[in-house]
Amino acid sequence: MQKEVYVINPEDNTGTVIRANVKKGTELKVGENGETIMVQKDIPYGHKIAVRDIKKGDTILKYGLSIGSAIEDISIGDHVHVHNTESNRGRGDRVAAEQKGGISHG
């Protein structure tokens, strides 16, 4: 069985789903050693999945780099996306708020 979740760096706590139509309850192969995880929610192809439990406030790691923070606890096998993460890149909403005087960097 081929790998179905692509993890780029061993430090990553997320991987990319590389199988179409992944439904809750599906078991996905993560590593070459036969490691699998159980999918907790439907996840579209190309989206991130938690390959380890992630606590609220923890850094989301992909590519061996921080791509954001968890805004709630995320269990292994959960979909990692905008509903449970806060990006640390491309925060256009913060730029707009700053221009209106809504965010302080105190």
C-alpha positions in Angstrom: 0.0 0.0 0.0 1.4 3.4 -1.0 1.7 6.3 1.4 -1.5 8.4 1.4 -0.4 11.3 3.6 2.8 13.1 2.6 4.9 14.4 5.5 7.7 16.6 4.3 9.8 17.0 7.4 10.0 14.6 10.4 9.3 17.5 12.8 6.0 18.3 11.0 2.8 17.8 13.0 0.7 17.9 9.7 0.8 16.1 6.4 -0.8 16.6 3.1 -3.6 14.1 2.1 -2.7 12.7 -1.3 -5.7 10.5 -1.8 -9.1 11.6 -3.2 -12.4 11.4 -1.3 -11.1 10.7 2.2 -14.0 10.2 4.5 -14.3 10.1 8.3 -13.3 6.7 9.5 -10.8 6.0 6.7 -7.4 4.6 7.7 -4.6 6.4 5.8 -1.0 5.2 5.5 1.4 7.9 6.6 4.9 6.4 6.6 7.0 3.9 4.9 7.0 1.7 8.0 3.3 1.0 7.8 2.2 3.8 10.2 -1.5 4.7 9.8 -3.9 7.2 11.2 -7.7 7.2 11.4 -9.4 10.2 9.7 -11.6 12.1 12.1 -13.5 14.2 9.5 -13.8 14.2 5.7 -10.7 15.8 4.2 -10.4 17.0 0.6 -7.4 16.0 -1.5 -4.4 18.3 -0.9 -5.5 19.5 2.5 -3.6 19.1 5.7 -4.2 16.4 8.3 -2.8 16.3 11.9 -0.3 13.5 12.1 0.2 14.2 15.9 -2.1 15.7 18.5 -1.8 19.5 18.5 -2.8 21.6 21.5 -4.4 25.0 21.3 -1.7 27.6 20.9 0.8 25.1 19.5 2.7 25.9 16.3 1.5 24.2 13.1 4.5 22.7 11.3 4.6 21.9 7.6 7.8 21.8 5.5 9.7 21.9 8.8 8.5 25.5 9.2 5.8 27.3 11.2 2.8 28.0 9.1 0.5 29.2 12.0 -0.9 28.3 15.4 -3.8 26.1 16.5 -6.8 28.1 17.8 -8.2 24.9 19.3 -7.0 21.4 20.2 -6.5 19.3 17.1 -6.5 15.5 17.4 -4.5 13.2 15.2 -6.5 12.5 12.1 -8.3 15.8 12.2 -8.5 18.2 9.2 -6.1 21.1 9.7 -7.5 24.2 8.0 -8.8 27.7 8.5 -11.5 26.6 11.0 -8.9 25.5 13.6 -5.7 27.4 12.7 -4.5 30.9 12.6 -2.0 31.6 9.8 1.2 33.6 10.6 1.5 34.6 6.9 -0.6 36.7 4.6 -2.9 38.1 7.4 -4.8 40.6 5.2 -7.4 40.9 7.8 -4.8 42.3 10.3 -3.5 44.8 7.7 -7.0 46.1 7.1 -7.6 46.4 10.9 -4.3 48.1 11.5 -5.1 50.7 8.8 -8.3 51.4 10.6 -6.5 51.6 14.0 -8.1 48.3 15.2 -5.0 46.4 16.2 -2.4 47.4 18.7 1.1 45.9 18.8 1.7 47.2 22.3 
